[in-house]
Amino acid sequence: QTPWLWNTRQCWSGYPYQPLMPDLHYYYIVELSFYWSLMFSQFIDVKRKDFGIMFTHHIVTIILITFSYITNLTRVGTLTLCLHDAADIVLEAAKMANYCKCQKLSDLLFLTFAVVFIVSRLGIYPLWIINTTLFELYEALGNFPAFWVLNVLLMVLQILHCFWSYLIIKAAYKALSKGKVAKDSRSDVESSSDEEETVPRSKAPHSTVTTNGTSGANGTNGYLTGATSSEEH
């Protein structure tokens, strides 16, 4: 229902005297609280190789949300948040399918996520978001300090998008070649279904599988006892 969704030049029409509508205000508050929770929960979650990069992403996102709210750049901020949420919805659906041990559905959703992520983060994001913040914003308002802060933060996000796209393409290739999503290449501790299948069931010690899912090679994070890692996507 917002005109700047269809015409990004509307993001700068009348700036900085743009009223903040209640629905956008609450959207900002929910998103900000969500990313704060992600930043803190990362310290108690499974330790991954990209911990530093993920932490950087959360910090940059929190600064972006806060900065755009303070400077009333909420119109382009809501576009950025909406674009990022599109891929996250499919990712969480793939995780839930994995928790339910619906491997084929999980793989299908992950491949869908890969397509949505790459199209939205490497295609729409630079052509839609960065284009309007770099060129249309400059044409409408000229040069001012917030212009550079906003674009530097958005560029940092784009660099992170490129890194994660590489990991996603790598995982999607393995999914297509092997018929299932492989182990998360970021993880140092989670088990892989490929490794588990190489151990004959008759020779596997009974102590490696626990009924409560709190330990053992097949019980990562207390979620799974025989499927792939719960966080592999």
N, CA and C of each residue as an Amber inpcrd file, in Angstrom:
protein
   699
   0.8070000  -1.2180000   0.0000000   0.0000000   0.0000000   0.0000000
   0.8420000   1.2710000   0.0000000   2.1550000   1.1340000   0.1010000
   3.0230000   2.3060000   0.1370000   3.5290000   2.6210000  -1.2660000
   3.5390000   3.8960000  -1.6490000   3.9690000   4.2420000  -3.0200000
   5.4390000   3.9700000  -3.2720000   6.2940000   4.0070000  -2.2180000
   7.7220000   3.8060000  -2.4470000   8.0820000   2.3390000  -2.6900000
   7.1380000   1.4250000  -2.4800000   7.3940000   0.0320000  -2.8490000
   7.4700000  -0.1140000  -4.3610000   6.6690000   0.6610000  -5.0730000
   6.5960000   0.5550000  -6.5300000   7.4550000   1.6090000  -7.2240000
   7.7250000   2.7050000  -6.5420000   8.5730000   3.7550000  -7.0970000
   9.5230000   4.2290000  -6.0020000  10.7730000   3.7680000  -6.0760000
  11.7160000   4.0330000  -4.9900000  12.0540000   5.5170000  -4.8470000
  11.7900000   6.3280000  -5.8620000  12.0310000   7.7640000  -5.7390000
  11.1230000   8.3980000  -4.6830000  10.0270000   7.7170000  -4.3900000
   9.1170000   8.2070000  -3.3560000   9.7450000   8.1080000  -1.9600000
  10.8270000   7.3340000  -1.8380000  11.5250000   7.2550000  -0.5450000
  12.0780000   8.6090000  -0.1280000  12.3430000   9.4800000  -1.1040000
  13.0050000  10.7590000  -0.8290000  12.0850000  11.9430000  -1.0440000
  10.8500000  11.6810000  -1.4070000   9.8930000  12.7620000  -1.6110000
   9.5060000  13.3830000  -0.2690000   9.8130000  14.6680000  -0.1100000
   9.4780000  15.3730000   1.1230000  10.4060000  15.1110000   2.2770000
  11.5080000  14.3830000   2.0370000  12.4450000  14.0960000   3.1290000
  13.1170000  15.3880000   3.5790000  13.3390000  15.6080000   4.8870000
  13.1450000  14.6720000   6.0070000  11.7780000  14.7680000   6.6820000
  10.8800000  15.5680000   6.1110000   9.5730000  15.7680000   6.7510000
   8.5860000  14.7110000   6.2670000   8.8500000  13.4850000   6.6450000
   7.9950000  12.3620000   6.2870000   7.3880000  11.7730000   7.5740000
   6.0830000  11.7220000   7.6820000   5.4770000  11.1550000   8.8980000
   5.7340000   9.6480000   8.9990000   5.9980000   9.1800000  10.2000000
   6.2180000   7.7510000  10.4350000   4.8880000   7.1110000  10.8090000
   4.3870000   6.2600000   9.9330000   3.0980000   5.6140000  10.1790000
   3.2400000   4.5570000  11.2740000   2.1640000   4.3350000  12.0490000
   2.2520000   3.3800000  13.1720000   2.6650000   1.9760000  12.7560000
   2.1810000   1.4810000  11.6070000   2.5260000   0.1200000  11.2080000
   4.0150000  -0.0120000  10.8890000   4.6060000   1.0220000  10.2830000
   6.0390000   0.9830000  10.0110000   6.8470000   1.1110000  11.3010000
   6.3110000   1.8830000  12.2390000   6.9770000   2.0140000  13.5340000
   7.0710000   0.6590000  14.2300000   5.9630000  -0.0750000  14.2790000
   5.9680000  -1.3840000  14.9350000   6.7810000  -2.4050000  14.1450000
   6.7930000  -2.2810000  12.8430000   7.6280000  -3.1560000  12.0160000
   9.0940000  -2.9710000  12.3870000   9.5090000  -1.7250000  12.5510000
  10.8800000  -1.4290000  12.9570000  11.1920000  -1.9970000  14.3360000
  10.2830000  -1.8230000  15.2730000  10.5140000  -2.2790000  16.6420000
  10.6620000  -3.7960000  16.6830000   9.8000000  -4.5130000  15.9630000
   9.8650000  -5.9770000  15.9360000  11.1680000  -6.4510000  15.3000000
  11.5500000  -5.8380000  14.1760000  12.7760000  -6.2400000  13.4890000
  14.0090000  -5.9500000  14.3520000  14.0220000  -4.8040000  15.0070000
  15.1600000  -4.4570000  15.8460000  15.3020000  -5.4250000  17.0160000
  14.1950000  -5.7570000  17.6520000  14.2450000  -6.7140000  18.7680000
  14.6630000  -8.0950000  18.2850000  14.2320000  -8.4700000  17.0740000
  14.5990000  -9.7670000  16.5110000  16.1130000  -9.8710000  16.3120000
  16.7230000  -8.8490000  15.7370000  18.1580000  -8.9010000  15.4800000
  18.9740000  -8.7680000  16.7620000  18.4620000  -8.0510000  17.7500000
  19.1290000  -8.0490000  19.0540000  19.1360000  -9.4500000  19.6530000
  18.0000000 -10.1510000  19.5480000  17.9270000 -11.5110000  20.0890000
  18.8700000 -12.4510000  19.3600000  19.0090000 -12.2840000  18.0400000
  19.9420000 -13.1180000  17.2760000  21.3800000 -12.8780000  17.7110000
  21.7190000 -11.6400000  17.9670000  23.0820000 -11.3300000  18.3470000
  23.4390000 -11.9730000  19.6860000  22.5230000 -11.9390000  20.6480000
  22.8060000 -12.5200000  21.9580000  22.7440000 -14.0530000  21.9200000
  21.7650000 -14.6070000  21.1850000  21.6290000 -16.0630000  21.1360000
  22.7800000 -16.7280000  20.3980000  23.5050000 -15.9610000  19.5840000
  24.6360000 -16.5290000  18.8500000  25.7180000 -17.0600000  19.7950000
  25.8080000 -16.4760000  20.9760000  26.8490000 -16.8830000  21.9200000
  26.5170000 -18.2060000  22.6130000  25.2420000 -18.6040000  22.6110000
  24.8500000 -19.8640000  23.2440000  24.4330000 -20.9010000  22.2110000
  24.5140000 -20.5480000  20.9320000  24.1640000 -21.4670000  19.8600000
  25.3890000 -22.2990000  19.4910000  25.2190000 -23.2250000  18.5450000
  26.3310000 -24.0420000  18.0610000  27.4000000 -23.1390000  17.4620000
  28.6450000 -23.3140000  17.8690000  29.7430000 -22.4760000  17.3750000
  30.0460000 -22.8410000  15.9280000  30.1080000 -21.8330000  15.0680000
  30.3360000 -22.0510000  13.6530000  31.5620000 -21.2800000  13.1820000
  32.0590000 -21.6840000  12.0200000  33.2590000 -21.0630000  11.4770000
  33.0210000 -19.6130000  11.0830000  31.7870000 -19.2720000  10.7210000
  31.4950000 -17.9050000  10.3080000  30.9150000 -17.0800000  11.4490000
  31.3000000 -17.4260000  12.6860000  30.7900000 -16.7040000  13.8480000
  31.0840000 -15.2100000  13.7430000  32.3170000 -14.8670000  13.3830000
  32.6950000 -13.4610000  13.2860000  31.9210000 -12.7250000  12.2140000
  31.7070000 -13.3940000  11.0750000  30.9720000 -12.7640000   9.9740000
  29.5050000 -12.5890000  10.3500000  28.9210000 -13.6120000  10.9790000
  27.5380000 -13.5020000  11.4170000  27.3710000 -12.4140000  12.4660000
  28.3210000 -12.3330000  13.3890000  28.2670000 -11.2940000  14.4180000
  28.3690000  -9.9080000  13.7790000  29.2460000  -9.7770000  12.7860000
  29.3630000  -8.5110000  12.0580000  28.0560000  -8.1480000  11.3720000
  27.4060000  -9.1540000  10.7800000  26.1280000  -8.9100000  10.1150000
  25.0880000  -8.3880000  11.0980000  25.0040000  -8.9960000  12.2770000
  24.0250000  -8.5570000  13.2680000  24.3160000  -7.1350000  13.7370000
  25.5950000  -6.8250000  13.9630000  25.9680000  -5.4810000  14.4040000
  25.6060000  -4.4450000  13.3420000  25.9840000  -4.7270000  12.0830000
  25.6940000  -3.7960000  10.9880000  24.1880000  -3.6070000  10.8290000
  23.4300000  -4.6970000  10.9300000  21.9800000  -4.6090000  10.7740000
  21.3610000  -3.7760000  11.8830000  21.7930000  -3.9930000  13.1120000
  21.2570000  -3.2190000  14.2390000  21.5970000  -1.7390000  14.0830000
  22.8260000  -1.4440000  13.6570000  23.2150000  -0.0470000  13.4300000
  22.3910000   0.5620000  12.3060000  22.1710000  -0.2050000  11.2350000
  21.3770000   0.2880000  10.1090000  19.9380000   0.5980000  10.5250000
  19.3170000  -0.3260000  11.2470000  17.9390000  -0.1180000  11.6750000
  17.8440000   1.1080000  12.5830000  18.7490000   1.1970000  13.5520000
  18.7360000   2.3140000  14.4850000  19.0420000   3.6300000  13.7770000
  20.0600000   3.6150000  12.9090000  20.4580000   4.8370000  12.2030000
  19.3470000   5.3330000  11.2770000  18.7330000   4.4230000  10.5300000
  17.6770000   4.8380000   9.5970000  16.4400000   5.3310000  10.3410000
  16.2050000   4.7850000  11.5400000  15.0690000   5.2540000  12.3350000
  15.3340000   6.6660000  12.8640000  16.5380000   6.8980000  13.3670000
  16.8770000   8.2050000  13.9260000  16.8770000   9.2880000  12.8470000
  17.3930000   8.9660000  11.6680000  17.4910000   9.9390000  10.5850000
  16.2400000   9.9700000   9.7040000  15.2140000   9.2260000  10.0950000
  13.9340000   9.1720000   9.3740000  14.0780000   8.6200000   7.9550000
  15.0420000   7.7260000   7.7760000  15.1890000   7.0260000   6.4940000
  14.4230000   5.7020000   6.5440000  13.2390000   5.7470000   7.1040000
  12.4810000   4.5220000   7.3550000  11.8530000   3.9430000   6.0940000
  11.6460000   4.7630000   5.0930000  11.0210000   4.2320000   3.8800000
  11.9480000   3.2340000   3.1830000  13.1730000   3.6390000   2.9320000
  14.1220000   2.7050000   2.3160000  14.4950000   1.6160000   3.3080000
  14.4120000   1.9130000   4.6080000  14.6960000   0.8970000   5.6220000
  13.6840000  -0.2320000   5.5970000  12.4120000   0.1060000   5.4150000
  11.3870000  -0.9470000   5.3540000  11.5370000  -1.7880000   4.0910000
  11.9670000  -1.1780000   3.0020000  12.2120000  -1.9550000   1.7790000
  13.3400000  -2.9560000   1.9980000  14.3970000  -2.5150000   2.6720000
  15.5370000  -3.3940000   2.9440000  15.1430000  -4.5440000   3.8620000
  14.3840000  -4.2490000   4.9010000  13.9420000  -5.2860000   5.8360000
  13.0280000  -6.2920000   5.1410000  12.1120000  -5.7990000   4.3450000
  11.1670000  -6.6820000   3.6450000  11.8980000  -7.6030000   2.6790000
  12.8980000  -7.0670000   1.9940000  13.6570000  -7.8720000   1.0420000
  14.4280000  -8.9800000   1.7520000  14.9800000  -8.6850000   2.9090000
  15.7070000  -9.6970000   3.6680000  14.7770000 -10.7390000   4.2710000
  13.5950000 -10.3290000   4.6810000  12.6470000 -11.2630000   5.2930000
  12.1390000 -12.2990000   4.2950000  12.1090000 -11.9440000   3.0180000
  11.5580000 -12.8480000   2.0000000  12.2980000 -14.1840000   1.9800000
  13.6330000 -14.1330000   2.0370000  14.4180000 -15.3720000   2.0000000
  14.3810000 -16.0920000   3.3420000  14.3240000 -15.3420000   4.4330000
  14.3500000 -15.9620000   5.7670000  13.1230000 -16.8340000   6.0130000
  11.9870000 -16.4640000   5.4510000  10.7660000 -17.2510000   5.6350000
  10.9470000 -18.6630000   5.0800000  11.5230000 -18.7580000   3.8840000
  11.7330000 -20.0710000   3.2620000  12.7780000 -20.8610000   4.0330000
  13.8170000 -20.1850000   4.5320000  14.8590000 -20.8630000   5.2900000
  14.2980000 -21.4870000   6.5570000  13.4910000 -20.7440000   7.2950000
  12.9140000 -21.2830000   8.5310000  11.9680000 -22.4440000   8.2390000
  11.2610000 -22.3820000   7.1140000  10.3930000 -23.4980000   6.7220000
  11.2140000 -24.7460000   6.4370000  12.3800000 -24.5670000   5.7980000
  13.2650000 -25.6990000   5.5280000  13.7910000 -26.2980000   6.8280000
  14.1040000 -25.4530000   7.8080000  14.5670000 -25.9490000   9.1040000
  13.4820000 -26.7660000   9.7990000  12.2500000 -26.2780000   9.7690000
  11.1540000 -26.9950000  10.4250000  10.9040000 -28.3430000   9.7580000
  11.0110000 -28.3770000   8.4340000  10.8670000 -29.6480000   7.7310000
  11.9780000 -30.6070000   8.1260000  13.1720000 -30.0820000   8.3530000
  14.2950000 -30.9110000   8.7760000  14.0660000 -31.4480000  10.1860000
  13.5270000 -30.6020000  11.0860000  13.2140000 -31.0460000  12.4460000
  12.1940000 -32.1840000  12.4280000  11.2580000 -32.1090000  11.4910000
  10.2100000 -33.1270000  11.3650000  10.6820000 -34.3440000  10.5780000
  11.9660000 -34.3360000  10.1680000  12.5690000 -35.4440000   9.4310000
  11.9150000 -35.6760000   8.0740000  11.4010000 -34.6040000   7.4860000
  10.8710000 -34.6560000   6.1220000  11.9960000 -34.2130000   5.1830000
  12.9000000 -35.1420000   4.8870000  14.1340000 -34.7920000   4.1950000
  13.8820000 -34.2350000   2.7990000  12.9920000 -34.8730000   2.0290000
  12.7380000 -34.4040000   0.6650000  12.1350000 -33.0040000   0.6650000
  11.1810000 -32.7750000   1.5830000  10.5800000 -31.4500000   1.6800000
  11.6070000 -30.4220000   2.1290000  12.4640000 -30.8230000   3.0560000
  13.5030000 -29.9170000   3.5380000  14.4730000 -29.5480000   2.4200000
  14.8710000 -30.5300000   1.6200000  15.7810000 -30.2610000   0.5110000
  15.1370000 -29.3490000  -0.5290000  13.8590000 -29.6060000  -0.8140000
  13.1500000 -28.7760000  -1.7910000  13.0480000 -27.3320000  -1.3060000
  12.7340000 -27.1730000  -0.0280000  12.6260000 -25.8220000   0.5300000
  13.9820000 -25.1300000   0.5670000  15.0350000 -25.9120000   0.8280000
  16.3670000 -25.3070000   0.8500000  16.7730000 -24.8280000  -0.5370000
  16.4930000 -25.6230000  -1.5690000  16.8100000 -25.1900000  -2.9230000
  15.9970000 -23.9620000  -3.3070000  14.7270000 -23.9200000  -2.8420000
  13.9000000 -22.7340000  -3.0700000  14.5040000 -21.5260000  -2.3660000
  14.9530000 -21.7430000  -1.1330000  15.6110000 -20.6700000  -0.3930000
  16.8400000 -20.1720000  -1.1230000  17.6360000 -21.0970000  -1.6820000
  18.8500000 -20.7040000  -2.3940000  18.5290000 -19.7780000  -3.5630000
  17.4760000 -20.1270000  -4.3090000  17.0780000 -19.2970000  -5.4500000
  16.5910000 -17.9270000  -4.9740000  15.7250000 -17.9250000  -3.9570000
  15.1810000 -16.6610000  -3.4430000  16.2950000 -15.7860000  -2.8750000
  17.2210000 -16.4020000  -2.1410000  18.3180000 -15.6490000  -1.5290000
  19.1830000 -14.9900000  -2.5960000  19.6080000 -15.7670000  -3.5870000
  20.5190000 -15.2380000  -4.6030000  19.8350000 -14.1620000  -5.4410000
  18.5730000 -14.4010000  -5.8250000  17.8560000 -13.4110000  -6.6420000
  17.6310000 -12.1220000  -5.8560000  17.2440000 -12.2580000  -4.5760000
  16.9200000 -11.0750000  -3.7760000  18.1600000 -10.3270000  -3.3020000
  19.1940000 -11.0590000  -2.8600000  20.3610000 -10.4050000  -2.2690000
  21.4050000  -9.9790000  -3.3110000  21.5450000 -10.7380000  -4.3850000
  22.5410000 -10.3920000  -5.4030000  21.9410000  -9.7050000  -6.6210000
  20.6200000  -9.7610000  -6.7510000  19.9620000  -9.1360000  -7.8900000
  19.1350000  -7.9310000  -7.5000000  18.0560000  -8.1740000  -6.7680000
  17.1330000  -7.0940000  -6.4250000  17.7790000  -6.0870000  -5.4780000
  18.5290000  -6.5700000  -4.4990000  19.1240000  -5.6760000  -3.5000000
  20.0130000  -4.5940000  -4.1290000  21.0020000  -4.9490000  -4.9480000
  21.8220000  -3.8750000  -5.5430000  21.0750000  -3.0400000  -6.5780000
  20.1850000  -3.6690000  -7.3450000  19.4840000  -2.9420000  -8.4090000
  18.3250000  -2.1060000  -7.8800000  17.8290000  -2.4410000  -6.6980000
  16.6470000  -1.7730000  -6.1480000  17.0130000  -0.8830000  -4.9620000
  17.6960000  -1.4500000  -3.9680000  18.0160000  -0.7060000  -2.7510000
  19.2370000   0.1880000  -2.9450000  20.3750000  -0.4170000  -3.3120000
  21.5970000   0.3680000  -3.4400000  21.4800000   1.3950000  -4.5660000
  20.7510000   1.0680000  -5.6050000  20.5600000   2.0210000  -6.7010000
  19.8630000   3.2940000  -6.2250000  18.8320000   3.1140000  -5.4000000
  18.0980000   4.3020000  -4.9340000  18.8690000   5.0720000  -3.8750000
  19.6330000   4.3780000  -3.0090000  20.3900000   5.0890000  -1.9740000
  21.6330000   5.7780000  -2.5310000  22.2000000   5.2470000  -3.6110000
  23.3980000   5.8510000  -4.1920000  23.0700000   6.9480000  -5.1950000
  22.1210000   6.7010000  -6.0690000  21.8690000   7.6060000  -7.1890000
  20.6150000   8.4550000  -7.0100000  19.4910000   7.8110000  -6.7160000
  18.2450000   8.5730000  -6.5890000  18.2680000   9.4820000  -5.3640000
  18.8610000   9.0250000  -4.2800000  18.9850000   9.8640000  -3.0890000
  19.8800000  11.0660000  -3.3600000  20.9730000  10.8410000  -4.0600000
  21.8940000  11.9420000  -4.3840000  21.2290000  12.9600000  -5.3050000
  20.4670000  12.4720000  -6.2780000  19.7750000  13.3800000  -7.2000000
  18.7240000  14.2150000  -6.4810000  18.0650000  13.6200000  -5.4860000
  16.9720000  14.3170000  -4.8100000  17.4570000  15.2760000  -3.7400000
  18.4960000  14.8810000  -2.9930000  18.9000000  15.6580000  -1.8180000
  20.3440000  16.1160000  -1.8310000  21.1510000  15.6060000  -2.7510000
  22.5430000  15.9910000  -2.7880000  23.3770000  15.2490000  -1.7490000
  24.5190000  15.8000000  -1.4490000  25.4670000  15.1600000  -0.5460000
  25.2470000  15.6510000   0.8890000  25.1650000  14.7150000   1.8370000
  25.0720000  15.0390000   3.2530000  25.6090000  13.8500000   4.0460000
  26.0140000  14.0460000   5.3040000  26.7170000  12.9880000   6.0480000
  25.9720000  11.6640000   6.1110000  24.6670000  11.6960000   6.3230000
  23.9030000  10.4540000   6.4410000  23.9460000   9.6460000   5.1530000
  24.1320000  10.3250000   4.0250000  24.2150000   9.6520000   2.7300000
  25.3610000   8.6540000   2.7230000  26.5240000   9.0430000   3.2210000
  27.6890000   8.1660000   3.1970000  27.5960000   7.0700000   4.2420000
  27.1060000   7.3900000   5.4090000  26.9610000   6.3700000   6.4560000
  26.0120000   5.2770000   6.0000000  24.8760000   5.6600000   5.4440000
  23.8840000   4.6950000   4.9730000  24.4550000   3.7850000   3.9060000
  25.1270000   4.3500000   2.9240000  25.6100000   3.5480000   1.8010000
  26.7890000   2.6630000   2.1750000  27.6420000   3.1120000   3.0790000
  28.7430000   2.2620000   3.5330000  28.2000000   1.0300000   4.2430000
  27.2060000   1.2140000   5.1050000  26.6110000   0.0830000   5.8210000
  25.9090000  -0.8700000   4.8640000  25.2160000  -0.3320000   3.8770000
  24.5340000  -1.1740000   2.8910000  25.5430000  -1.9480000   2.0410000
  26.6930000  -1.3470000   1.7450000  27.7280000  -2.0350000   0.9760000
  28.3470000  -3.1750000   1.7790000  28.5030000  -2.9720000   3.0870000
  29.0190000  -4.0460000   3.9330000  28.0710000  -5.2380000   3.9040000
  26.7790000  -4.9700000   3.9500000  25.7990000  -6.0490000   3.8500000
  25.9270000  -6.7880000   2.5210000  26.1730000  -6.0530000   1.4520000
  26.2850000  -6.6980000   0.1470000  27.4960000  -7.6180000   0.0830000
  28.5920000  -7.2290000   0.7190000  29.7730000  -8.0940000   0.7700000
  29.4440000  -9.3910000   1.5120000  28.7070000  -9.2790000   2.6150000
  28.2990000 -10.4690000   3.3540000  27.3470000 -11.3260000   2.5250000
  26.4940000 -10.6990000   1.7350000  25.5870000 -11.4480000   0.8570000
  26.3760000 -12.3000000  -0.1320000  27.4390000 -11.7400000  -0.6680000
  28.2580000 -12.4810000  -1.6360000  28.9090000 -13.6950000  -0.9780000
  29.3860000 -13.5200000   0.2590000  30.0260000 -14.6360000   0.9590000
  29.0240000 -15.7530000   1.2170000  27.8400000 -15.4040000   1.7260000
  26.8440000 -16.4320000   2.0220000  26.2730000 -17.0640000   0.7560000
  26.2210000 -16.3030000  -0.3130000  25.7520000 -16.8790000  -1.5750000
  26.6860000 -17.9760000  -2.0370000  27.9830000 -17.7890000  -1.8240000
  28.9600000 -18.8320000  -2.1730000  28.6840000 -20.1050000  -1.3750000
  28.4460000 -19.9730000  -0.0700000  28.1720000 -21.1530000   0.7640000
  26.8610000 -21.8190000   0.3540000  25.8620000 -21.0150000   0.0300000
  24.5590000 -21.5660000  -0.3490000  24.6490000 -22.3010000  -1.6860000
  25.3390000 -21.7200000  -2.6450000  25.5050000 -22.3730000  -3.9470000
  26.2610000 -23.6840000  -3.7860000  27.2630000 -23.6900000  -2.9170000
  28.0310000 -24.9040000  -2.6590000  27.1500000 -25.9950000  -2.0620000
  26.3080000 -25.6160000  -1.0770000  25.4090000 -26.5900000  -0.4590000
  24.3350000 -27.0520000  -1.4340000  23.8200000 -26.1260000  -2.2490000
  22.7880000 -26.4960000  -3.2270000  23.3480000 -27.4500000  -4.2780000
  24.6030000 -27.2460000  -4.6790000  25.2340000 -28.1490000  -5.6500000
  25.3520000 -29.5590000  -5.0830000  25.7410000 -29.6490000  -3.8110000
  25.8400000 -30.9600000  -3.1740000  24.4710000 -31.6080000  -3.0480000
  23.4500000 -30.7790000  -2.7870000  22.1010000 -31.3140000  -2.6700000
  21.6310000 -31.9120000  -3.9940000  21.9490000 -31.2530000  -5.0850000
  21.5290000 -31.7400000  -6.3980000  22.3430000 -32.9550000  -6.8290000
  23.6280000 -32.9650000  -6.4970000  24.4960000 -34.0560000  -6.9430000
  24.3280000 -35.3160000  -6.1080000  24.0570000 -35.1560000  -4.8140000
  23.9300000 -36.3030000  -3.9220000  22.4940000 -36.6290000  -3.5470000
  21.5840000 -35.7670000  -3.9410000  20.1800000 -36.0420000  -3.6490000
  19.7450000 -35.5910000  -2.2770000  20.6040000 -34.8960000  -1.5320000
  20.2430000 -34.3710000  -0.2160000  21.2130000 -33.2700000   0.1510000
  20.7540000 -32.3930000   1.0190000  21.5880000 -31.2910000   1.4540000
  22.7090000 -31.8150000   2.3300000  23.9360000 -31.4280000   2.0160000
  25.0920000 -31.9240000   2.7620000  25.2780000 -31.1550000   4.0500000
  26.2970000 -31.5710000   4.7800000  26.6050000 -30.9450000   6.0650000
  26.9020000 -29.4670000   5.8920000  26.4660000 -28.6620000   6.8470000
  26.7270000 -27.2380000   6.8450000  28.2320000 -27.0140000   6.9260000
  28.8050000 -26.4070000   5.9030000  30.2430000 -26.2190000   5.8560000
  30.7460000 -25.2340000   6.8930000  29.8350000 -24.5130000   7.5470000
  30.2640000 -23.5640000   8.5690000  30.4930000 -24.2390000   9.9040000
  29.9740000 -25.4500000  10.0940000  29.9450000 -26.0370000  11.4230000
  31.2090000 -26.8240000  11.7410000  31.6620000 -26.7000000  12.9820000
  32.8130000 -27.4530000  13.4640000  32.4060000 -28.6740000  14.2680000
  31.1490000 -28.7180000  14.7490000  30.7870000 -29.7520000  15.7070000
  29.6160000 -30.6180000  15.2670000  28.8320000 -30.1530000  14.3090000
  27.6390000 -30.9110000  13.9600000  27.9780000 -32.0850000  13.0680000
  27.2150000 -33.1670000  13.2130000  27.4770000 -34.3850000  12.4550000
  26.8230000 -34.3300000  11.0940000  27.2960000 -35.1540000  10.1900000
  26.7740000 -35.2000000   8.8310000  26.1590000 -36.5560000   8.5690000
  25.0520000 -36.5330000   7.8240000  24.4000000 -37.8000000   7.4900000
  25.2900000 -38.6390000   6.5940000  26.1430000 -37.9630000   5.7860000
  27.0450000 -38.7020000   4.9170000  28.0450000 -39.5030000   5.7360000
  28.5380000 -38.9040000   6.8360000  29.4910000 -39.6020000   7.6740000
  28.8200000 -40.7240000   8.4500000  27.5700000 -40.4930000   8.8620000
  26.8740000 -41.4920000   9.6570000  26.5960000 -42.7530000   8.8480000
  26.3200000 -42.5650000   7.5410000  25.9560000 -43.7030000   6.7230000
  27.1470000 -44.5920000   6.4200000  28.3700000 -44.0690000   6.6240000
  29.5520000 -44.8790000   6.3530000  29.8360000 -45.8680000   7.4720000
  29.1670000 -45.7070000   8.6200000  29.3600000 -46.6090000   9.7500000
  28.2820000 -47.6790000   9.7180000  28.6390000 -48.9520000   9.5940000
  27.6210000 -50.0090000   9.5970000  26.8570000 -50.0030000  10.9060000
  25.5450000 -50.2060000  10.8160000  24.7110000 -50.1840000  12.0110000
  25.0780000 -51.2810000  12.9900000  25.4800000 -52.4380000  12.4740000
  25.7790000 -53.5560000  13.3630000  27.0520000 -53.3350000  14.1560000
  27.9690000 -52.4880000  13.6190000  29.2380000 -52.2520000  14.2850000
  29.2530000 -50.9550000  15.0640000  28.2170000 -50.1290000  14.8910000
  28.1840000 -48.8580000  15.6110000  27.8910000 -49.1110000  17.0690000
  28.7050000 -48.5650000  17.9950000  28.4570000 -48.7720000  19.4250000
  27.1450000 -48.1400000  19.8470000  26.4540000 -48.8120000  20.7580000
  25.1540000 -48.3190000  21.1830000  25.2590000 -46.9980000  21.9170000
  26.4050000 -46.6920000  22.4640000  26.5360000 -45.4670000  23.2430000
  26.5440000 -44.2210000  22.3830000  26.6780000 -44.3680000  21.0600000
  26.7210000 -43.1770000  20.2180000  25.3490000 -42.6300000  19.9410000
  24.2960000 -43.3730000  20.2210000  22.9400000 -42.8970000  19.9940000
  22.2270000 -42.8410000  21.3270000  21.6890000 -41.6660000  21.6460000
  20.9950000 -41.5010000  22.9100000  19.5330000 -41.2420000  22.6830000
  18.7420000 -41.6850000  23.6020000  17.3000000 -41.5280000  23.4560000
  16.8350000 -40.1280000  23.7870000  17.5770000 -39.4200000  24.6300000
  17.1380000 -38.0750000  24.9880000  17.7380000 -37.0050000  24.0930000
  18.6190000 -37.3730000  23.1910000  19.1520000 -36.4280000  22.2140000
  20.0740000 -35.3880000  22.7970000  20.7050000 -35.6820000  23.9450000
  21.5680000 -34.6870000  24.5680000  23.0300000 -34.9140000  24.2850000
  23.3980000 -36.0720000  23.7490000  24.8040000 -36.3260000  23.4390000
  24.8900000 -37.3630000  22.3380000  26.1290000 -37.6430000  21.9340000
  26.3350000 -38.6530000  20.9050000  26.4610000 -38.0320000  19.5370000
  26.9430000 -38.8280000  18.5940000  27.2000000 -38.3160000  17.2510000
  25.9240000 -37.9350000  16.5400000  24.8170000 -38.6010000  16.8750000
  23.5800000 -38.3470000  16.1570000  22.6180000 -37.4710000  16.9300000
  22.9990000 -36.9690000  18.0630000  22.0980000 -36.1520000  18.8580000
  22.6380000 -34.7550000  19.0450000  22.5850000 -33.9450000  18.0110000
  23.1060000 -32.5980000  18.0600000  22.0440000 -31.6360000  18.5480000
  22.3670000 -30.8860000  19.6060000  21.4680000 -29.8660000  20.1290000
  20.1580000 -30.4360000  20.6550000  20.0770000 -31.7400000  20.8350000
  18.8770000 -32.3240000  21.4000000  17.6930000 -32.3840000  20.4610000
  17.9360000 -32.2530000  19.1370000  16.8280000 -32.2470000  18.1910000
  16.7180000 -33.5450000  17.3980000  17.8440000 -34.0420000  16.8860000
  17.8040000 -35.1600000  15.9670000  18.5860000 -36.3340000  16.5310000
  18.1580000 -37.5400000  16.1460000  18.8960000 -38.7240000  16.5530000
  19.3550000 -39.5450000  15.3660000  18.9310000 -39.1960000  14.1520000
  19.3810000 -39.9820000  13.0170000  19.4280000 -39.2210000  11.7200000
  18.8410000 -38.0050000  11.6850000  18.8080000 -37.2450000  10.4510000
  19.9940000 -36.3160000  10.3850000  20.0030000 -35.4420000   9.3660000
  21.0770000 -34.4830000   9.2300000  20.9560000 -33.4340000  10.3070000
  21.9940000 -32.6100000  10.4160000  22.0410000 -31.6150000  11.4810000
  20.8500000 -30.6760000  11.4100000  20.3440000 -30.3050000  12.5750000
  19.1450000 -29.4540000  12.6150000  19.4040000 -28.0550000  12.0950000
  20.6530000 -27.6090000  12.0860000  20.9510000 -26.2710000  11.6520000
  21.7260000 -26.2580000  10.3360000  21.6950000 -27.3680000   9.6000000
  22.5510000 -27.4500000   8.4290000  22.1630000 -26.4650000   7.3370000
  20.9170000 -26.0040000   7.3430000  20.5000000 -25.0700000   6.3120000
  20.8620000 -23.6460000   6.6740000
